[in-house]
Amino acid sequence: MSTRYAGIAWTGAGYEVEVLDGAGRRAADPRHWGAADVAELIGWIRVLGSASGPVAVVLDSTNGLLDGPMTAAGLEVYRADPWVLPPRPRFGSVPAGRLAEQARTAPGTLARVTAEGGSLTGRADEFFDVVRRSEPTRDALVAAGRWFEHGRRDVPRVALTFDDGPDPVHTRRVLEILDRYRIRATFFCVGHHAAALPDEVRRIAAAGHELGNHSWSHPFLPDLTVDQLREQLDRTAEAVARVTGTAPTRFRPPYGALSPEVPAALEAHPATLTMFDVDSRDWTRPGPERIAATVLDAAGPGSVVLMHEGAGDRGQTVRALPAIVEGLLERGLEPVTVGELDPPPVTRP
């Protein structure tokens, strides 16, 4: 049986799916799935594949929310990058049918996404080049007091942060653990999930945790124009504010990747760019023991710890969290929100 190609586009309301066969004919009726229905979407693709042969999923680089759960489910996932696609709208990805057609007619232009490489599989060199070229951007934001990476190194506090949520399953499990230890954390929400799961956002806020902005669709920022980035920031802030009454005052870029356009996009936002100095690498799913060891080996006073509770199977993170909290407490480090960390002293030339 020949491969079929499922192009998946994101919109403000969820995901549009179009499936083509090798001859370019529709192999299934176009479908729409809500942002909270990823498990059902994956199940549908798996059934489609088991019934009629393999299905290759195709996303564009502004959709960083589906490759994790889909690769974890064993699906074949590909990424189409901007230089092989037509321009995107101000808000939303390339249409689903166009993504499927790109895979059908030019499969060699796509990158196979792996669980180990994540959304940016094959673009590691570009990512590190972006990090290098962003140093002036970082310096400008530091000088403006709009960059936060860690707190004071002489105050025994640590901030636990969770990205990519809320999630219909794992957010609640993380909140239950944090409540058990009576500690607070910071959750950097993606607008796509916040708009679809307002009750989970409300639950995070009601428990006294801090909410941050993590873009709408988790794109690789260098692939966006200034207007597209502003739209992602604005809509995510609005989605959180509709539920909590307050827009987030912190923004964490997906993958920790900046671009020269970030300062311009932040001009209209009172957001502090909030990074991290301890990466749990939980998204690679190395096992809960390894996740806990990675955090505890690196964390110290003032650390900001990156973890995830959305956009994938985060069961290992949930299982690692009690050991992380207990390990920090045993060392005399108090887990707090990022906002409760004392900023480090400013060093001037």
N, C-alpha and C positions, 0 to 999 in steps of 0.2 A: 504494500500500500504506500502511496506517496504521502509526503508530509503535507500537512495543512498549516496555515499561518494565521495565528490569532493576534491581530493588532489590538493593543489596549491603550486607549487615550484617556487622560484625566480631564475632568471639567470641574466647575465649581460645585456640581451636584453629585459627582461620583465618577464612575468609569464607564466608557463606551467600548464595546467589544465588537469587532467584525472579523469573521473567519473566511479566508479564501483557500481554495484548493490550488493545485499546481497549475491549472489552466486559467486561474483568475476568476473562477466562479465562486459565488457565495456557498460555503459549505455548511452554514447555519444561519439562521435569522439573526440580524444585528440585535445585540442585547445591551441593556443598561443595568449596572449594579451600583448600589449605594456604597459610599466610602466605608461604611461599617460592615459591609457584606463580603469582605475579602475571602473568608473561609468558604462561603457559598460559591463565589466566583471560581476559586481553585477547584472545588468539588465538581463544578460544571465542566471545566476544561478537562479534568481527569476522566470523567464519564465520556466526554466527547472523544477523547483519545482512545479509551479502551474499546469503544464501540466501532470506531471507523479508522483507526490508525493514528500515528503520531501527530501531535500538535505542537508547533513551535510558537512560543509566546514572544511578542516583539513590543518593547517599550521604547520611549525616547528618553534622552538624558535628563529631562526635567521631571521624570517620574522615579523618585528614589524610594518609594514606599512599597512596591510590589515584589521586587526581585528577591528580597529576603524571605518572605513567607513562601514564595513560589519555588525557589531553589530548595528550601527546606522540605517542600512537599514532593521534590523529585521531578519538577517540571523542567523542560528545556527552555531556557530564557535567554533572549538576545536583546542587545541595546543598539538603537540607531542614533548616531551622533548628528549634531547640527549640520555638518558639512555635506551630508548625503541626503538631507531632507529640505523641503521648502520652508520658508520662514514660518514661525509659530505666531499665533495671535498674542495680544498683550497678556491674556490670561487663559491658560489651557495649553494642552500639548498639540502636536501634529495629529490630525484626525486618524482614527483607528484604521480606516480603510487604506489610508496612505501608508501607514506603518506596515500593514500586512502586505501591501503591494511591493514595498521596498524589499521585504524579506523574500518574496516570491521571485522577483526579477533580478535582484542583486544581492544574494545571500552573503557573498564575500565581503560586502561593505559593513556587515554587522559584527558586533563583538559578542561572543558567548560569555554570559555572566556566570560566575561560579560563586559558591558559598564562601570560598576562601578569599576571593578577590573583591566580593561585594559589588555594589553598584558601579564602581569605577574600574572594574576589571579591564586591564589593558591600557589604562590611562594613568598608571602610577607615575611615570616620568613626568607627564604633564602636571599632575597634582603637585609634585615636589617643586616643579618649576614655578607654578603659581604661588606656592608658599614662599619661595625665594623672592619673586617679583613683588610680593605683597608686603615686604618689609617696610618700604616707605609708607604704605597705607597704615600698617600697624603703628609705626612711629608717630604718624599724624594723629591717630586716634588716642594713643597714649598721652600725647601732649595736650589733647583736648579733654582729657579725663573721661574718655568714652571707651576705654578698653580695660577689661578686668580678666586676669588669668589666674590669680591666686591671691590669698589674703596674707596678712602678716605672718612671718615665719616664727615669731616669738609668742604667738597666742595659740593655745592648744585647741583649735577648732578646725573642723573639716566640713566641707560642703559636699553632700551627695547629690548628684544631678541625674535626671533620667530624660532621655530624648525620645522623640518619634511617636509619642502617644498623643491622646489617650488610646488605650486598647480595651476592647470589650471584655477581655479576660485578665490580662496580666496587670493592668493598672490597679485593679481592685486588690489583687494579691499583694502587690508592692505596698499599697496603702495599709493593708492589714498588718503587715510586718512592721512598718514604721510606727503604726499606732501601738503595737505591742511593746515597743521599746520607748515610746513617748518621745519620738524625735521627728523633726521636720526636714524636708528636702525641697529641692527645686525641680520643677517639671517643665521642660522645654517642649511645648506642644506644636505639632504641625496643624495648620488650619484645616486641612482636609479631614483630619480625624476629629478636631475640636468641634467643627460644625456638625458632624454626623453623630457625635456622642456627647451632647451637652451635659447629660447627667453625670458622666465621668469627670468632666471639667468641674462641674459644681461640687462633686464629692472631693476632688483634690483641694479646691479652695476652702470648702467648709472645714477640712481637717487642719487648716492653718498653713498649708504648704505654699510655696512661691511658684508663680506661673511665669514662664518665659515664652518668647516667640521663636519658632524654629522654621519659619517659612511656611508656605502652604503645601507644596508638593515634594519637598526635600530635593530640590534641583542642585546640580553642580553650578554654583553661582557664576563662574566665568562663562557659562553658556547663555546667560541672561543679559538682556539690555537693562539699562537703568530703569526704564519704565516697567519692564516685566518684574524686576526685583521689587520695585516700590509696590506694585500691585500685590505681590506675594506677601509683603510685610503688612500692607494696609488690611488686606482681607483676613489675615490671621489675627491681627490685633482686634479687628471688629468682631470676629467670631468669639474670641475669649471675652471681650468686653460685654457682648450681648448676654453672656451667662453670669459673669461675675460683677459686672458694673465698672470694671477697671481694665484698661488696656495694659498689657505687659510692658515693663520698662527695661527688659533685657532681651537681646537678640543673640542667638547662637547660630552661626552659619552652618548649614549642612556640611558634614565631613570636616568641619573646621577650616574650610577653604574660603579664602577671601578673593576679591577681585578689585582692580582699580576703581570700579564703579561703586563699591560699597559706601565710601564716605558720602558720595553724592546722593545715594539712595537713602542714607540715614539723616540727611539734612532736615527733613520734615518730621523725623521721629525722635522723641526724647529717649531713645534706647541706648543702653550701654552694651557694646559688643562684649559678650561674655564667653570666654573660652574655657580651657581646663588645663591642668598640668599632670593629671593622672588618667590614663586611658585604660579602662578595664579590658578592652578588646572583646567584650562579651558577644559582639555581633558575629564573631567567628565560631561561636559555640564550642569552646575548647573543653567544656566540662565545668561544673560549679566550683570544684576545688581549685582549678587553675584560675578561674575568674577571681575568686577570693584571694588567692595568693598574689596575683598580679596587683590587685589594689593594695593589699596590706604591705607588700614589699616596697611600694612606691610612695604611699601616702605619708604625710607628715603635717606639722602645724601649717595651717593656711591652705592646704590642698583643696582643689576643686576636682572631684572625681566624676568621670564620664561613664555612665551606664545607659542602658536602653530598656524601655518597657513597651515599645510599640514597633510596628513595621516588621514583624518577624516572630519566630518562636522564641520567646524570652523566658521559657521555663527554667533554663539554667541560671539566668540572672536572679530570678526569684529564689531559687534554691541556694544560691551563693550569698544572698543578702544577709541572712542572720549571722553567718560567720564573719562577714565584713563588719557589720555593726558591732558585734561582740569583740572582734579583734581591735577595732578602733577604741572602744570604751576601755578595754584592758590596758591600752597604751596611754590612757588619760586624754584621748582626743574626743571632743564633743562634736557629734554630727549636728550641723545647722544648715539653714538655707544660705545661698550665696549672699543674699542681702544682709545676713547677720555676720558675715566675715568682715573683720577690720581690714580696710585696704592697706597695702604696703606703703611705706613712706616713699614720697616722690624723690627720685634722685635727679639732680640737675647738673648739667655740665659745668 
